[in-house]
């Protein structure tokens, strides 16, 4: 299994949907002992389209979370340019905060 990407299109609050993906991943990542090869990264696809977000799953993340990620319809992709993504959950750096409007 290789890299996968979930694309989130939202007219209002994409961060809520990103949070849903993060929580789904967390539901398997933590019980599996937080594998070091499993991580989520996120990017805003374009400054001109701020409500389109991409969530990248490393091959390890895609493998352990395939059932809980199925509703989000991840698609196989080439690895992202690591200079254009930020760690959402996994090992390496501090996860970026996700702001949920109204929370």
DSSP file (Angstrom, degrees, kcal/mol; ACC not computed):
  #  RESIDUE AA STRUCTURE BP1 BP2  ACC     N-H-->O    O-->H-N    N-H-->O    O-->H-N    TCO  KAPPA ALPHA  PHI   PSI    X-CA   Y-CA   Z-CA
    1    1 A X              0   0    0      0, 0.0    62,-0.1     0, 0.0     2,-0.1   0.000 360.0 360.0 360.0 136.3    0.0    0.0    0.0
    2    2 A X        -     0   0    0      1,-0.3    60,-0.1    60,-0.1    76,-0.1  -0.197 360.0 -44.7-106.1-162.1    1.4    3.4   -0.9
    3    3 A X        -     0   0    0     74,-0.4    74,-1.9    -2,-0.1     2,-0.3  -0.337  55.3-164.4 -64.6 148.4    0.5    7.0   -0.1
    4    4 A X  E     -AB  57  76A   0     53,-1.9    53,-3.0    72,-0.3     2,-0.4  -0.941   5.2-152.0-133.3 158.4   -3.1    8.1   -0.1
    5    5 A X  E     -AB  56  75A   0     70,-2.4    70,-2.5    -2,-0.3     2,-0.5  -0.996   5.2-159.5-134.9 136.7   -4.9   11.4   -0.2
    6    6 A X  E     -A   55   0A   0     49,-2.9    49,-2.8    -2,-0.4     2,-0.5  -0.969  15.1-154.8-109.3 125.5   -8.2   12.6    1.1
    7    7 A X  E     -A   54   0A   0     -2,-0.5     2,-0.6    66,-0.3    47,-0.2  -0.896   5.8-159.6-104.1 128.3   -9.5   15.8   -0.6
    8    8 A X  E     -A   53   0A   0     45,-3.1    45,-2.4    -2,-0.5     2,-0.5  -0.932   7.2-172.8-112.5 121.0  -11.9   17.8    1.5
    9    9 A X  E     +A   52   0A   0     -2,-0.6     2,-0.4    43,-0.2    43,-0.2  -0.955  16.5 162.6-109.6 125.9  -14.1   20.3   -0.3
   10   10 A X        -     0   0    0     41,-2.0     4,-0.2    -2,-0.5    -2,-0.0  -0.988  35.2-159.1-147.8 136.1  -16.1   22.5    2.0
   11   11 A X  S    S+     0   0    0     -2,-0.4    -1,-0.1     2,-0.1    41,-0.1   0.643  93.3  15.3 -84.4 -15.7  -18.0   25.8    1.5
   12   12 A X  S    S+     0   0    0     39,-0.1     2,-0.4     1,-0.0     3,-0.1   0.716 129.1   7.4-122.4 -69.7  -17.9   26.6    5.2
   13   13 A X    >>  +     0   0    0      1,-0.1     3,-1.2     2,-0.1     4,-0.9  -0.687  48.3 166.2-128.7  78.9  -15.7   24.8    7.7
   14   14 A X  H 3> S+     0   0    0     -2,-0.4     4,-2.4     1,-0.2     3,-0.2   0.804  76.5  69.5 -62.3 -25.9  -13.2   22.5    6.2
   15   15 A X  H 3> S+     0   0    0      1,-0.2     4,-2.3     2,-0.2    -1,-0.2   0.830  93.8  56.3 -63.5 -29.8  -11.4   22.4    9.6
   16   16 A X  H <> S+     0   0    0     -3,-1.2     4,-1.8     2,-0.2    -1,-0.2   0.900 109.4  45.4 -65.6 -39.5  -14.3   20.4   11.1
   17   17 A X  H  X S+     0   0    0     -4,-0.9     4,-2.0    -3,-0.2    -2,-0.2   0.873 110.9  52.5 -72.2 -36.4  -13.9   17.8    8.4
   18   18 A X  H  X S+     0   0    0     -4,-2.4     4,-2.6     1,-0.2    -2,-0.2   0.916 108.4  52.0 -61.7 -42.3  -10.1   17.7    8.9
   19   19 A X  H  X S+     0   0    0     -4,-2.3     4,-2.8     1,-0.2    -2,-0.2   0.894 106.4  53.6 -60.7 -40.7  -10.8   17.1   12.6
   20   20 A X  H  X S+     0   0    0     -4,-1.8     4,-2.1     2,-0.2    -1,-0.2   0.907 110.3  46.8 -60.9 -42.3  -13.1   14.2   11.7
   21   21 A X  H  X S+     0   0    0     -4,-2.0     4,-2.4     2,-0.2    -2,-0.2   0.927 112.4  50.4 -64.7 -44.5  -10.4   12.6    9.6
   22   22 A X  H  X S+     0   0    0     -4,-2.6     4,-2.7     1,-0.2    -2,-0.2   0.917 111.0  47.9 -60.7 -44.7   -7.9   13.2   12.4
   23   23 A X  H  X S+     0   0    0     -4,-2.8     4,-1.7     2,-0.2    -1,-0.2   0.882 110.3  52.0 -66.0 -38.3  -10.1   11.6   15.1
   24   24 A X  H  < S+     0   0    0     -4,-2.1     4,-0.5    -5,-0.2    -1,-0.2   0.929 112.7  45.4 -62.5 -44.4  -10.8    8.6   12.9
   25   25 A X  H >X S+     0   0    0     -4,-2.4     4,-2.9     1,-0.2     3,-1.7   0.928 110.0  54.0 -63.9 -45.3   -7.1    8.1   12.4
   26   26 A X  H 3X S+     0   0    0     -4,-2.7     4,-1.7     1,-0.3     5,-0.5   0.834  96.6  67.8 -57.7 -33.6   -6.4    8.6   16.1
   27   27 A X  H 3< S+     0   0    0     -4,-1.7    -1,-0.3     1,-0.2    -2,-0.2   0.713 117.1  23.3 -64.0 -19.9   -9.0    5.9   16.9
   28   28 A X  H <> S+     0   0    0     -3,-1.7     4,-1.4    -4,-0.5    -2,-0.2   0.690 117.0  61.9-111.4 -31.8   -6.7    3.2   15.4
   29   29 A X  H  <>S+     0   0    0     -4,-2.9     5,-2.7     2,-0.2     6,-0.4   0.932 106.4  43.9 -64.4 -48.1   -3.3    4.9   15.6
   30   30 A X  T ><5S+     0   0    0     -4,-1.7     3,-2.1     1,-0.2    -1,-0.2   0.948 113.0  49.7 -66.5 -49.6   -3.2    5.1   19.5
   31   31 A X  T 345S+     0   0    0     -5,-0.5    -1,-0.2     1,-0.3    -2,-0.2   0.793 107.2  57.6 -60.1 -24.7   -4.5    1.6   20.2
   32   32 A X  T 3<5S-     0   0    0     -4,-1.4    -1,-0.3    -3,-0.1    -2,-0.2   0.357 128.2 -98.2 -86.6   7.7   -1.9    0.2   17.7
   33   33 A X  T < 5 -     0   0    0     -3,-2.1    -3,-0.2     1,-0.1    -2,-0.1   0.711  58.9 -79.3  87.2  20.7    0.9    1.8   19.8
   34   34 A X      < -     0   0    0     -5,-2.7    -4,-0.1    -6,-0.2    -1,-0.1   0.953  58.4-138.6  51.3  62.3    1.3    5.0   17.6
   35   35 A X    >   -     0   0    0     -6,-0.4     3,-1.4     1,-0.1    56,-0.2  -0.206   2.5-135.6 -54.4 137.0    3.4    3.3   14.9
   36   36 A X  T 3  S+     0   0    0      1,-0.3    55,-0.3    -3,-0.1    -1,-0.1   0.722 102.2  55.7 -69.1 -21.7    6.3    5.5   13.7
   37   37 A X  T 3  S+     0   0    0     23,-0.1    23,-0.9    53,-0.1     2,-0.6   0.414  92.6  83.7 -91.3   3.9    5.6    4.8   10.1
   38   38 A X    <   +     0   0    0     -3,-1.4     2,-0.3    22,-0.3    53,-0.3  -0.925  55.6 143.4-112.4 116.4    2.0    6.0   10.3
   39   39 A X        -     0   0    0     -2,-0.6    19,-2.2    51,-0.2     2,-0.4  -0.988  37.8-138.2-148.7 155.6    1.4    9.7   10.0
   40   40 A X  E     -CD  57  89A   0     49,-3.2    48,-3.1    -2,-0.3    49,-1.6  -0.934  19.4-172.8-112.8 139.9   -1.1   12.2    8.5
   41   41 A X  E     -CD  56  87A   0     15,-2.3    15,-3.0    -2,-0.4     2,-0.4  -0.927   5.1-159.0-125.8 154.2   -0.1   15.4    6.8
   42   42 A X  E     +CD  55  86A   0     44,-2.7    44,-2.3    -2,-0.3     2,-0.3  -0.965  11.1 176.1-135.4 155.1   -2.2   18.2    5.6
   43   43 A X  E     -C   54   0A   0     11,-2.2    11,-2.9    -2,-0.4     2,-0.6  -0.986  34.5-120.3-146.5 152.0   -2.0   21.0    3.1
   44   44 A X  E     -C   53   0A   0     -2,-0.3     9,-0.2     9,-0.2     3,-0.1  -0.879  31.8-139.1 -87.9 125.4   -4.3   23.7    1.8
   45   45 A X  E    S-     0   0A   0      7,-2.2     2,-0.3    -2,-0.6    -1,-0.1   0.859  73.1  -4.3 -58.9 -40.4   -4.4   22.9   -1.9
   46   46 A X  E >   -C   49   0A   0      3,-0.6     3,-1.3     6,-0.5     6,-0.3  -0.983  54.2-131.3-156.8 138.7   -4.2   26.5   -3.1
   47   47 A X  T 3  S+     0   0    0     -2,-0.3     3,-0.4     1,-0.3    -1,-0.1   0.788 114.8  53.5 -60.9 -24.6   -4.2   30.0   -1.7
   48   48 A X  T 3  S+     0   0    0      1,-0.3    -1,-0.3     2,-0.1     2,-0.2   0.612 114.5  41.2 -85.3 -11.3   -6.9   30.8   -4.2
   49   49 A X  E X   + C   0  46A   0     -3,-1.3     3,-1.7     3,-0.1    -3,-0.6  -0.574  67.2 164.7-130.2  70.3   -9.0   27.9   -3.0
   50   50 A X  E 3  S+     0   0A   0     -3,-0.4    -1,-0.1     1,-0.3   -36,-0.1   0.619  71.0  63.1 -67.5 -10.6   -8.7   28.0    0.8
   51   51 A X  E 3  S+     0   0A   0     -3,-0.1   -41,-2.0    -7,-0.1     2,-0.5   0.202  85.4  84.1 -99.8  17.1  -11.7   25.7    1.3
   52   52 A X  E <   +A    9   0A   0     -3,-1.7    -7,-2.2    -6,-0.3    -6,-0.5  -0.974  61.1 179.8-117.9 116.2  -10.1   22.8   -0.5
   53   53 A X  E     -AC   8  44A   0    -45,-2.4   -45,-3.1    -2,-0.5     2,-0.4  -0.861  17.4-149.1-117.8 149.4   -7.8   20.8    1.8
   54   54 A X  E     -AC   7  43A   0    -11,-2.9   -11,-2.2    -2,-0.3     2,-0.5  -0.969   4.9-164.2-117.0 134.7   -5.7   17.7    1.2
   55   55 A X  E     -AC   6  42A   0    -49,-2.8   -49,-2.9    -2,-0.4     2,-0.4  -0.981  11.5-157.7-115.2 121.4   -4.9   15.1    3.9
   56   56 A X  E     -AC   5  41A   0    -15,-3.0   -15,-2.3    -2,-0.5     2,-0.5  -0.844   1.7-157.7-102.4 134.5   -2.1   12.7    3.0
   57   57 A X  E     -AC   4  40A   0    -53,-3.0   -53,-1.9    -2,-0.4   -17,-0.2  -0.944  17.1-131.6-109.0 126.7   -1.7    9.3    4.6
   58   58 A X     >  -     0   0    0    -19,-2.2     4,-2.9    -2,-0.5     5,-0.3  -0.272  35.6-100.1 -63.8 163.4    1.7    7.7    4.7
   59   59 A X  H  > S+     0   0    0      1,-0.2     4,-2.0     2,-0.2     5,-0.1   0.893 126.8  50.7 -55.0 -39.3    1.7    4.1    3.5
   60   60 A X  H  > S+     0   0    0    -23,-0.9     4,-2.0     2,-0.2   -22,-0.3   0.891 111.4  47.5 -65.3 -38.6    1.8    3.0    7.2
   61   61 A X  H  > S+     0   0    0    -24,-0.5     4,-1.7   -22,-0.2    -2,-0.2   0.909 110.5  51.6 -67.6 -42.7   -1.2    5.2    8.0
   62   62 A X  H  < S+     0   0    0     -4,-2.9     4,-0.4     1,-0.2    -2,-0.2   0.891 110.4  50.6 -60.9 -39.3   -3.1    4.0    5.0
   63   63 A X  H >< S+     0   0    0     -4,-2.0     3,-0.7    -5,-0.3    -2,-0.2   0.938 114.5  39.5 -66.4 -48.4   -2.5    0.4    6.0
   64   64 A X  H 3< S+     0   0    0     -4,-2.0    -1,-0.2     1,-0.2    -2,-0.2   0.710 122.8  40.5 -78.2 -17.7   -3.7    0.6    9.7
   65   65 A X  T 3X S+     0   0    0     -4,-1.7     4,-2.3    -5,-0.2     5,-0.3   0.226  72.6 116.9-115.5  15.6   -6.6    2.9    9.0
   66   66 A X  H <> S+     0   0    0     -3,-0.7     4,-0.8    -4,-0.4    -1,-0.1   0.849  80.3  46.6 -58.4 -35.8   -8.2    1.6    5.8
   67   67 A X  H  4 S+     0   0    0      1,-0.2     3,-0.4     2,-0.2     4,-0.4   0.936 116.1  42.2 -72.0 -45.0  -11.5    0.7    7.5
   68   68 A X  H  4 S+     0   0    0      1,-0.2     3,-0.3    -4,-0.2    -2,-0.2   0.743 116.4  49.8 -75.3 -20.5  -12.0    3.9    9.4
   69   69 A X  H >< S+     0   0    0     -4,-2.3     3,-2.0     1,-0.2     4,-0.5   0.618  83.2  93.4 -89.2 -13.5  -10.9    6.1    6.5
   70   70 A X  G >< S+     0   0    0     -4,-0.8     3,-1.7    -3,-0.4    -1,-0.2   0.856  79.6  57.0 -50.2 -43.2  -13.1    4.4    3.9
   71   71 A X  G 3  S+     0   0    0     -4,-0.4    -1,-0.3    -3,-0.3    -2,-0.1   0.763 103.4  55.6 -61.4 -21.7  -16.0    6.9    4.4
   72   72 A X  G <  S-     0   0    0     -3,-2.0   -65,-0.3    -4,-0.1    -1,-0.3   0.471 105.0-133.7 -89.7  -2.3  -13.5    9.7    3.4
   73   73 A X    <   -     0   0    0     -3,-1.7   -66,-0.3    -4,-0.5    -3,-0.1   0.925  23.0-158.2  52.9  60.8  -12.7    8.0    0.1
   74   74 A X        -     0   0    0     -5,-0.4     2,-0.4   -68,-0.1   -68,-0.2  -0.387   4.0-150.9 -66.2 147.2   -8.9    8.2    0.1
   75   75 A X  E     -B    5   0A   0    -70,-2.5   -70,-2.4    -2,-0.1     2,-0.1  -0.927  21.7-104.3-119.5 143.0   -7.2    7.9   -3.3
   76   76 A X  E     +B    4   0A   0     -2,-0.4     2,-0.3   -72,-0.2   -72,-0.3  -0.429  51.1 164.7 -64.1 138.0   -3.8    6.5   -4.2
   77   77 A X        -     0   0    0    -74,-1.9   -74,-0.4    -2,-0.1     2,-0.1  -0.931  41.3 -92.4-145.3 167.2   -1.3    9.3   -4.9
   78   78 A X        -     0   0    0     -2,-0.3   -76,-0.0     1,-0.1   -74,-0.0  -0.468  63.9 -80.3 -73.0 157.1    2.4    9.9   -5.3
   79   79 A X        -     0   0    0     -2,-0.1    -1,-0.1     1,-0.1   -21,-0.0  -0.314  54.5-114.5 -57.4 142.8    4.2   11.1   -2.1
   80   80 A X        -     0   0    0      1,-0.1     2,-0.7    -3,-0.1    -1,-0.1  -0.314  31.8 -92.5 -74.6 162.8    3.6   14.8   -1.5
   81   81 A X    >   -     0   0    0      1,-0.2     3,-2.5     3,-0.1     4,-0.2  -0.694  37.0-144.9 -69.6 115.0    6.4   17.4   -1.6
   82   82 A X  G >  S+     0   0    0     -2,-0.7     3,-0.5     1,-0.3    -1,-0.2   0.636  95.5  64.3 -66.5 -12.9    7.2   17.4    2.1
   83   83 A X  G 3  S+     0   0    0      1,-0.2    -1,-0.3     3,-0.0    -2,-0.0   0.581 101.9  50.9 -80.7  -9.7    8.0   21.2    1.9
   84   84 A X  G <  S+     0   0    0     -3,-2.5     2,-0.3   -41,-0.0    -1,-0.2   0.315 104.1  65.4-110.2   7.6    4.3   21.8    1.1
   85   85 A X    <   -     0   0    0     -3,-0.5     2,-0.4    -4,-0.2   -42,-0.2  -0.877  62.8-146.8-128.2 161.4    2.7   19.8    3.9
   86   86 A X  E     -D   42   0A   0    -44,-2.3   -44,-2.7    -2,-0.3     2,-0.2  -0.962  32.4-102.2-125.0 144.4    2.5   20.0    7.7
   87   87 A X  E     +D   41   0A   0     -2,-0.4     9,-1.5   -46,-0.2   -46,-0.3  -0.469  35.4 175.9 -65.4 129.2    2.3   17.1   10.1
   88   88 A X  E    S-     0   0A   0    -48,-3.1     2,-0.3     1,-0.4   -47,-0.2   0.798  70.7  -9.5 -99.2 -45.3   -1.2   16.6   11.4
   89   89 A X  E    S+D   40   0A   0    -49,-1.6   -49,-3.2     6,-0.1    -1,-0.4  -0.942  99.8  60.4-157.1 134.9   -0.7   13.5   13.5
   90   90 A X  S    S-     0   0    0     -2,-0.3     2,-0.2   -51,-0.2     3,-0.2  -0.903  82.3 -44.0 142.0-168.9    2.3   11.2   13.8
   91   91 A X  S    S+     0   0    0     -2,-0.3    -2,-0.1   -55,-0.3     3,-0.1  -0.641  96.5  59.8 -94.5 151.1    5.9   11.3   14.9
   92   92 A X  S    S+     0   0    0     -2,-0.2     2,-0.3    -5,-0.0    -1,-0.1  -0.365 103.1   8.2 135.1 -56.0    8.4   14.0   13.8
   93   93 A X  S    S-     0   0    0     -3,-0.2     2,-0.3     3,-0.0    -3,-0.1  -0.876  92.5 -68.9-143.6 176.4    7.1   17.4   15.0
   94   94 A X        -     0   0    0     -2,-0.3    -7,-0.1     1,-0.1    -3,-0.1  -0.540  60.0-107.8 -69.0 131.3    4.4   18.8   17.2
   95   95 A X        -     0   0    0     -2,-0.3     2,-0.2    -5,-0.1    -7,-0.2  -0.283  34.7-112.1 -58.6 145.4    1.0   18.3   15.5
   96   96 A X        -     0   0    0     -9,-1.5     2,-0.1     1,-0.1    -1,-0.1  -0.542  34.4-109.1 -76.9 144.5   -0.5   21.5   14.1
   97   97 A X        -     0   0    0     -2,-0.2     2,-0.6     1,-0.0    -1,-0.1  -0.474  22.9-144.4 -74.0 146.4   -3.7   22.7   15.9
   98   98 A X        -     0   0    0     -2,-0.1     2,-0.5   -10,-0.0    -1,-0.0  -0.957  12.1-148.9-110.0 118.4   -7.0   22.5   14.2
   99   99 A X        -     0   0    0     -2,-0.6     2,-0.6     2,-0.0   -84,-0.1  -0.759   6.5-159.2 -90.0 127.8   -9.3   25.3   14.9
  100  100 A X    >   -     0   0    0     -2,-0.5     3,-2.2   -85,-0.1   -87,-0.0  -0.936  24.6-119.2-109.0 120.6  -13.0   24.5   14.9
  101  101 A X  T 3  S+     0   0    0     -2,-0.6   -88,-0.0     1,-0.3   -85,-0.0  -0.299  97.1  15.8 -59.0 132.1  -15.2   27.5   14.4
  102  102 A X  T 3         0   0    0      1,-0.0    -1,-0.3    -2,-0.0     0, 0.0   0.439 360.0 360.0  85.7  -0.7  -17.5   28.0   17.3
  103  103 A X    <         0   0    0     -3,-2.2    -2,-0.1     0, 0.0    -1,-0.0   0.467 360.0 360.0 -91.2 360.0  -15.6   25.7   19.6
